């Protein structure tokens, strides 16, 4: 039993000695090895061309589309078109039952005839009164009749004149009413206002529609130019100030994920489109329209005429994409371009408080100064904050130095460096956590394999 206890004690003593030796060796190794190096990606600042882009999403829609609503109410008795059909300008699209409007025209024509007959009667009566007045004047001048009899004839003549004027006005009113009823009768037939495609048909044969004379009329169909499509996107208020008419764009439609289409900005809204019920939830966007320049919707165009002027070579019919109103897509608008400027990857630039770095540098300079120096002691303001954009420059001894920089345009990968570093400068590119938070001025780094830039 005593031997077993002695063996256990011996094992514990040996384990304790090993642990102590490992701790001692760890301290010794740390002392000789120096500070731990952070593994980072390192890249060189290079000269490139940077194109600033604004990215937004939206829907495909025709550049020109007309919503057709009838001006008169009634039943659809003739509907010769279907959705998706191409129509020519002036082609009949629908007919509304015209019996009521025909009856109105016939009544107005009868009223006009009656008014004209009344006018002729009033003209004859005026002529009669004029002859009577002339005879009465001659008799009065011959002192055959008294004055009151002559004055009565004069009054009857003036009344006849007034009746004639009223009859003339009645004829004009009847003519105007007839024109109105004829116009209503004409509006019972709906014609295509332009050549295009029936992109939406909202009615069926036999359905009753409401005309615009009572309220907002029924939207019966939409005619659109599907050979001239555009993408309407919503651009945030921060980005819309960078977009200008005529800016080129790259369009990607979800239905064609492997193809890129060319576009140009044709319209920028002046008024914002607000989303959200409360002020805190509101999102302010501005609608922007981008015309699709690449040929599309071959079935809706005259092949070889429209596209040749825009893009030169006309592709084969089978290469035409078929865009439909409402398709979703994304656009990259190229707003500004600067050529041959110094750039670094975007992730190499971070925003840090430069005040602690500056205080540490001043403190180190003060500590390294000779003890007999007569300079005033350096004061450090611990409350001051100085947020600046900066990069971490890598020295030859693999220590880093925080360098404030001025930046310019940026694309989705690189950002322009206007001042702060020179071409060929080695800067830390990643990882993001190290650049944004972990690295400090003077740290030692170790280069790891960089990603392709």
C-alpha positions as CSV (number, residue, x, y, z in Angstrom):
1,X,0.0,0.0,0.0
2,X,2.9,2.3,0.9
3,X,4.6,1.5,-2.4
4,X,1.5,2.4,-4.4
5,X,1.2,5.8,-2.6
6,X,4.9,6.5,-3.3
7,X,4.4,5.7,-7.0
8,X,1.5,8.0,-7.3
9,X,3.4,10.8,-5.6
10,X,6.3,10.3,-7.9
11,X,4.0,10.5,-11.0
12,X,2.5,13.8,-9.7
13,X,5.9,15.3,-9.1
14,X,7.0,14.4,-12.6
15,X,3.9,15.9,-14.2
16,X,4.3,19.1,-12.1
17,X,8.0,19.4,-13.2
18,X,6.9,19.0,-16.9
19,X,4.3,21.7,-16.6
20,X,6.7,24.1,-15.0
21,X,9.3,23.5,-17.7
22,X,6.7,24.1,-20.4
23,X,5.7,27.4,-18.9
24,X,9.3,28.5,-18.6
25,X,10.0,27.5,-22.2
26,X,6.9,29.4,-23.3
27,X,8.1,32.6,-21.7
28,X,11.6,32.1,-23.1
29,X,10.3,31.5,-26.6
30,X,8.0,34.5,-26.4
31,X,10.9,36.7,-25.3
32,X,13.2,35.6,-28.2
33,X,10.4,35.4,-30.8
34,X,9.2,39.0,-30.2
35,X,5.7,40.3,-30.8
36,X,3.1,38.1,-32.7
37,X,2.7,39.1,-36.4
38,X,-0.8,39.5,-37.8
39,X,-1.3,37.7,-41.1
40,X,-2.8,40.1,-43.7
41,X,-3.2,40.5,-47.4
42,X,-0.9,43.1,-48.9
43,X,-1.4,44.9,-52.3
44,X,0.3,47.6,-54.2
45,X,-1.4,51.0,-54.9
46,X,-1.7,51.1,-58.7
47,X,-2.8,53.4,-61.5
48,X,-6.2,52.5,-63.0
49,X,-9.3,53.9,-64.6
50,X,-12.2,54.2,-62.2
51,X,-15.8,54.5,-63.3
52,X,-18.4,55.4,-60.7
53,X,-21.7,53.5,-61.0
54,X,-25.1,53.8,-59.5
55,X,-27.0,50.5,-59.1
56,X,-30.8,50.3,-58.9
57,X,-33.6,47.9,-59.6
58,X,-36.9,48.3,-61.4
59,X,-39.3,47.1,-64.0
60,X,-39.3,46.9,-67.8
61,X,-42.0,48.9,-69.4
62,X,-42.8,50.4,-72.9
63,X,-41.5,53.8,-73.6
64,X,-44.9,54.7,-75.1
65,X,-48.2,53.2,-74.1
66,X,-51.7,54.6,-74.3
67,X,-54.5,53.5,-72.0
68,X,-57.8,53.6,-74.0
69,X,-61.0,54.6,-72.2
70,X,-64.3,55.2,-74.0
71,X,-65.9,58.7,-73.9
72,X,-69.4,57.2,-74.0
73,X,-71.1,54.4,-72.0
74,X,-72.7,51.3,-73.4
75,X,-72.3,47.6,-74.2
76,X,-69.4,46.3,-76.2
77,X,-70.9,44.7,-79.3
78,X,-67.8,44.2,-81.4
79,X,-64.3,43.3,-80.2
80,X,-62.1,42.3,-83.1
81,X,-58.8,42.3,-81.2
82,X,-57.1,40.0,-78.6
83,X,-54.3,40.7,-76.1
84,X,-50.9,40.6,-77.8
85,X,-52.3,41.4,-81.2
86,X,-50.5,44.1,-83.3
87,X,-52.6,46.9,-84.7
88,X,-52.1,49.8,-87.0
89,X,-53.0,53.4,-86.4
90,X,-56.7,54.0,-87.2
91,X,-57.7,50.3,-86.9
92,X,-61.0,49.5,-85.2
93,X,-60.5,48.1,-81.7
94,X,-64.0,47.9,-80.4
95,X,-67.6,49.1,-81.0
96,X,-70.1,50.2,-78.4
97,X,-73.8,49.6,-79.0
98,X,-74.9,52.8,-80.8
99,X,-78.8,52.5,-80.8
100,X,-79.2,55.1,-78.1
101,X,-76.8,57.6,-79.8
102,X,-78.4,57.0,-83.2
103,X,-81.8,57.9,-81.7
104,X,-80.3,61.1,-80.2
105,X,-78.9,62.1,-83.6
106,X,-82.2,61.5,-85.3
107,X,-84.0,63.6,-82.6
108,X,-81.4,66.4,-83.0
109,X,-81.9,66.3,-86.8
110,X,-85.6,66.6,-86.4
111,X,-85.2,69.4,-83.9
112,X,-82.9,71.2,-86.3
113,X,-85.4,70.9,-89.2
114,X,-88.1,72.3,-86.9
115,X,-85.9,75.2,-85.9
116,X,-85.1,76.0,-89.6
117,X,-88.8,75.9,-90.4
118,X,-89.5,78.3,-87.5
119,X,-86.7,80.5,-88.8
120,X,-88.3,80.6,-92.3
121,X,-91.7,81.5,-90.8
122,X,-90.1,84.3,-88.7
123,X,-88.3,85.6,-91.8
124,X,-91.7,85.8,-93.7
125,X,-93.4,87.4,-90.8
126,X,-90.7,90.0,-90.6
127,X,-91.0,90.8,-94.3
128,X,-94.8,91.2,-93.8
129,X,-94.3,93.5,-90.8
130,X,-91.8,95.5,-92.8
131,X,-94.3,96.1,-95.7
132,X,-97.1,96.9,-93.2
133,X,-94.9,99.4,-91.4
134,X,-94.0,101.1,-94.7
135,X,-97.7,101.5,-95.7
136,X,-98.6,102.8,-92.3
137,X,-95.8,105.3,-92.5
138,X,-97.1,106.6,-95.8
139,X,-100.6,106.8,-94.5
140,X,-99.5,108.6,-91.3
141,X,-97.5,111.1,-93.4
142,X,-100.7,111.7,-95.5
143,X,-102.5,112.2,-92.1
144,X,-104.9,109.4,-93.0
145,X,-104.2,107.4,-89.8
146,X,-103.4,108.6,-86.3
147,X,-99.9,108.4,-84.7
148,X,-100.8,105.5,-82.3
149,X,-101.7,103.2,-85.2
150,X,-98.4,103.9,-86.9
151,X,-96.5,103.3,-83.6
152,X,-98.3,100.0,-83.2
153,X,-97.1,98.9,-86.6
154,X,-93.6,99.9,-85.7
155,X,-93.7,97.9,-82.5
156,X,-95.0,94.8,-84.3
157,X,-92.1,95.1,-86.7
158,X,-89.5,95.2,-83.9
159,X,-91.2,92.2,-82.3
160,X,-90.8,90.3,-85.6
161,X,-87.2,91.3,-85.7
162,X,-86.7,89.9,-82.2
163,X,-88.5,86.7,-83.1
164,X,-86.3,86.2,-86.1
165,X,-83.1,86.7,-84.0
166,X,-84.5,84.1,-81.5
167,X,-85.2,81.7,-84.3
168,X,-81.7,82.1,-85.7
169,X,-80.2,81.4,-82.2
170,X,-82.5,78.3,-81.9
171,X,-81.2,77.0,-85.3
172,X,-77.6,77.5,-84.1
173,X,-78.3,75.7,-80.8
174,X,-79.9,72.8,-82.7
175,X,-76.9,72.5,-85.0
176,X,-74.6,72.5,-82.0
177,X,-76.6,69.8,-80.3
178,X,-76.6,67.8,-83.5
179,X,-72.9,68.0,-83.8
180,X,-72.5,66.9,-80.1
181,X,-74.8,63.9,-80.7
182,X,-73.0,63.0,-83.9
183,X,-69.6,63.2,-82.0
184,X,-71.0,60.9,-79.4
185,X,-72.2,58.5,-82.1
186,X,-68.7,58.6,-83.6
187,X,-67.1,57.8,-80.3
188,X,-69.0,54.5,-80.1
189,X,-66.2,53.2,-82.3
190,X,-62.7,52.9,-80.6
191,X,-59.8,53.3,-83.0
192,X,-56.1,52.6,-82.5
193,X,-54.4,55.9,-81.7
194,X,-51.0,54.6,-82.9
195,X,-49.5,51.4,-84.3
196,X,-48.5,49.0,-81.6
197,X,-49.4,46.0,-79.6
198,X,-52.4,45.3,-77.4
199,X,-50.4,44.8,-74.3
200,X,-53.4,44.6,-72.0
201,X,-57.1,43.8,-72.7
202,X,-59.5,44.4,-69.8
203,X,-62.9,43.8,-71.3
204,X,-64.9,41.0,-72.9
205,X,-67.5,41.0,-75.6
206,X,-70.9,42.0,-74.2
207,X,-69.5,43.8,-71.2
208,X,-70.7,47.3,-70.3
209,X,-68.3,50.1,-70.0
210,X,-68.5,53.6,-68.5
211,X,-67.7,56.7,-70.5
212,X,-65.5,59.6,-69.4
213,X,-68.4,62.0,-69.5
214,X,-69.7,60.7,-66.1
215,X,-66.5,59.9,-64.3
216,X,-63.1,58.3,-65.0
217,X,-64.0,55.9,-67.7
218,X,-63.4,52.2,-67.9
219,X,-59.9,51.3,-69.0
220,X,-60.7,48.9,-71.8
221,X,-57.2,48.2,-73.2
222,X,-53.7,49.4,-73.5
223,X,-51.8,49.9,-76.8
224,X,-48.0,50.0,-76.4
225,X,-44.9,50.2,-78.6
226,X,-43.1,47.0,-77.4
227,X,-40.2,47.6,-79.8
228,X,-39.2,50.6,-77.6
229,X,-38.8,49.3,-74.1
230,X,-37.2,51.0,-71.1
231,X,-36.4,50.2,-67.5
232,X,-37.8,52.4,-64.8
233,X,-35.8,52.2,-61.6
234,X,-35.8,54.0,-58.3
235,X,-32.6,55.7,-57.3
236,X,-32.0,56.9,-53.8
237,X,-31.7,60.6,-53.0
238,X,-28.0,60.2,-52.3
239,X,-27.3,58.7,-55.7
240,X,-29.6,60.6,-58.0
241,X,-27.5,63.8,-57.8
242,X,-24.7,61.9,-59.6
243,X,-27.0,60.7,-62.5
244,X,-27.4,62.9,-65.6
245,X,-29.4,62.6,-68.8
246,X,-27.4,60.7,-71.4
247,X,-25.4,58.6,-68.9
248,X,-24.8,55.1,-70.3
249,X,-25.8,52.1,-68.4
250,X,-25.6,48.3,-68.3
251,X,-28.9,46.5,-67.9
252,X,-29.5,43.0,-66.6
253,X,-33.0,41.5,-66.9
254,X,-33.8,38.7,-64.6
255,X,-35.3,36.7,-67.4
256,X,-32.0,36.8,-69.3
257,X,-29.4,36.3,-66.5
258,X,-26.5,35.6,-68.8
259,X,-26.9,38.7,-71.0
260,X,-26.0,42.3,-70.6
261,X,-27.9,45.0,-72.5
262,X,-26.9,48.6,-73.2
263,X,-28.9,51.5,-72.1
264,X,-29.0,55.3,-71.8
265,X,-30.7,57.5,-69.2
266,X,-33.6,59.4,-70.9
267,X,-35.6,60.8,-67.9
268,X,-34.9,61.8,-64.3
269,X,-37.9,62.6,-62.1
270,X,-37.9,66.0,-60.4
271,X,-40.2,64.9,-57.6
272,X,-39.5,62.1,-55.1
273,X,-41.5,59.0,-54.6
274,X,-41.9,58.4,-50.9
275,X,-42.4,55.0,-49.3
276,X,-43.4,54.4,-45.7
277,X,-46.3,55.5,-43.5
278,X,-44.3,57.5,-41.0
279,X,-41.5,60.0,-41.3
280,X,-39.0,57.6,-39.6
281,X,-40.0,54.8,-42.0
282,X,-40.0,56.9,-45.2
283,X,-37.6,56.0,-48.0
284,X,-37.0,58.7,-50.6
285,X,-36.4,57.5,-54.1
286,X,-36.5,59.2,-57.5
287,X,-37.8,57.3,-60.6
288,X,-35.2,57.2,-63.4
289,X,-35.9,55.8,-66.9
290,X,-33.3,54.0,-68.9
291,X,-33.9,53.2,-72.6
292,X,-32.8,49.7,-73.8
293,X,-30.6,50.3,-76.8
294,X,-30.1,46.6,-77.8
295,X,-32.6,45.3,-80.4
296,X,-35.6,43.4,-78.8
297,X,-39.1,42.1,-79.4
298,X,-38.6,41.1,-83.0
299,X,-42.3,40.4,-83.5
300,X,-43.2,44.0,-82.6
301,X,-40.8,45.8,-85.1
302,X,-39.9,46.1,-88.7
303,X,-36.7,44.1,-88.7
304,X,-33.6,45.8,-90.0
305,X,-34.9,49.4,-89.9
306,X,-35.1,50.7,-86.3
307,X,-32.0,49.0,-84.8
308,X,-29.5,49.7,-87.6
309,X,-29.4,53.4,-86.7
310,X,-28.7,52.8,-83.0
311,X,-26.2,49.9,-82.9
312,X,-25.0,49.5,-86.5
313,X,-25.1,45.7,-87.1
314,X,-28.6,44.2,-86.8
315,X,-28.6,40.7,-85.1
316,X,-30.5,37.7,-86.3
317,X,-34.2,37.5,-85.4
318,X,-33.6,34.5,-83.1
319,X,-31.1,36.6,-81.0
320,X,-33.8,39.2,-80.2
321,X,-34.8,39.0,-76.5
322,X,-38.6,39.2,-75.8
323,X,-39.1,41.8,-73.1
324,X,-42.6,41.9,-71.5
325,X,-44.0,44.8,-69.5
326,X,-43.4,44.2,-65.8
327,X,-40.2,42.1,-66.0
328,X,-37.8,42.9,-63.3
329,X,-34.2,44.0,-63.9
330,X,-31.1,45.7,-62.5
331,X,-29.2,48.6,-64.0
332,X,-25.7,49.9,-63.4
333,X,-25.6,53.6,-64.5
334,X,-22.1,54.8,-65.3
335,X,-22.0,58.4,-63.9
336,X,-18.4,59.5,-63.8
337,X,-15.0,58.2,-65.1
338,X,-11.5,59.2,-64.2
339,X,-8.6,57.8,-66.1
340,X,-5.0,57.0,-64.9
341,X,-5.5,57.7,-61.2
342,X,-3.9,56.1,-58.2
343,X,-6.2,53.5,-56.7
344,X,-6.4,50.8,-54.0
345,X,-9.1,48.2,-53.3
346,X,-12.0,49.7,-51.4
347,X,-11.6,47.3,-48.5
348,X,-8.1,48.7,-47.9
349,X,-9.5,52.1,-46.9
350,X,-11.1,52.5,-43.4
351,X,-12.3,55.3,-41.2
352,X,-10.6,55.5,-37.9
353,X,-10.1,58.0,-35.1
354,X,-6.7,59.4,-35.9
355,X,-6.3,61.3,-32.6
356,X,-5.1,58.3,-30.5
357,X,-2.6,57.5,-33.2
358,X,-1.3,61.0,-33.3
359,X,-1.1,61.2,-29.5
360,X,0.8,57.9,-29.4
361,X,3.3,59.2,-31.9
362,X,3.8,62.4,-30.0
363,X,4.3,60.4,-26.7
364,X,6.8,58.2,-28.3
365,X,8.7,61.1,-29.8
366,X,8.7,62.7,-26.3
367,X,10.0,59.6,-24.7
368,X,12.8,59.2,-27.3
369,X,13.9,62.8,-26.8
370,X,17.2,63.4,-24.8
371,X,16.7,63.9,-21.1
372,X,18.4,67.2,-21.1
373,X,16.1,68.7,-23.8
374,X,14.7,72.1,-22.9
375,X,11.5,71.7,-25.0
376,X,8.2,72.1,-23.3
377,X,6.5,68.8,-22.3
378,X,4.0,67.5,-24.8
379,X,0.3,67.8,-23.7
380,X,-2.2,65.2,-24.8
381,X,-5.9,65.9,-25.2
382,X,-7.7,62.7,-24.5
383,X,-11.1,64.1,-25.4
384,X,-10.3,65.2,-29.0
385,X,-11.7,63.0,-31.8
386,X,-10.4,63.1,-35.4
387,X,-12.2,60.7,-37.8
388,X,-10.2,60.3,-41.0
389,X,-10.0,57.9,-44.0
390,X,-6.8,56.0,-43.8
391,X,-4.8,53.0,-45.1
392,X,-2.2,50.9,-43.4
393,X,1.1,51.3,-45.2
394,X,3.5,48.3,-44.9
395,X,7.1,49.2,-44.3
396,X,10.1,47.1,-45.3
397,X,10.5,45.7,-41.7
398,X,6.8,44.5,-42.0
399,X,5.5,47.1,-39.5
400,X,2.6,49.2,-40.5
401,X,1.9,52.9,-40.4
402,X,-1.5,54.5,-40.5
403,X,-1.6,57.0,-43.4
404,X,-4.5,59.4,-43.7
405,X,-5.6,59.7,-47.4
406,X,-8.0,61.8,-49.5
407,X,-10.3,59.7,-51.7
408,X,-12.2,60.4,-54.9
409,X,-14.4,58.3,-57.2
410,X,-15.0,54.6,-56.5
411,X,-16.4,51.7,-58.4
412,X,-17.4,48.4,-57.1
413,X,-13.8,47.3,-56.5
414,X,-11.4,50.2,-56.4
415,X,-11.3,53.7,-55.0
416,X,-9.3,56.7,-56.1
417,X,-6.5,58.0,-53.8
418,X,-6.0,61.7,-54.4
419,X,-3.3,62.2,-51.7
420,X,-1.6,60.5,-48.8
421,X,0.4,57.7,-50.5
422,X,2.3,57.3,-53.8
423,X,2.1,54.7,-56.5
424,X,3.6,51.3,-55.6
425,X,3.0,51.8,-51.9
426,X,2.2,48.5,-50.2
427,X,-1.0,48.6,-48.2
428,X,-3.0,46.2,-46.1
429,X,-6.0,44.9,-48.0
430,X,-7.5,42.5,-45.5
431,X,-9.0,40.8,-43.7
432,X,-11.8,43.3,-43.1
433,X,-11.8,42.8,-39.3
434,X,-8.1,43.6,-39.1
435,X,-8.3,46.7,-41.3
436,X,-11.4,48.1,-39.6
437,X,-10.7,47.3,-36.0
438,X,-7.8,45.2,-35.0
439,X,-4.6,46.7,-36.6
440,X,-2.9,49.6,-34.9
441,X,-0.1,51.9,-35.9
442,X,3.3,50.1,-35.5
443,X,1.9,46.6,-35.5
444,X,4.0,43.8,-37.1
445,X,2.3,42.0,-40.0
446,X,3.0,38.8,-42.0
447,X,2.0,38.6,-45.6
448,X,-0.4,35.8,-46.6
449,X,-1.4,34.8,-50.1
450,X,-3.5,37.6,-51.6
451,X,-6.7,37.2,-53.6
452,X,-6.7,38.1,-57.3
453,X,-7.2,41.9,-57.7
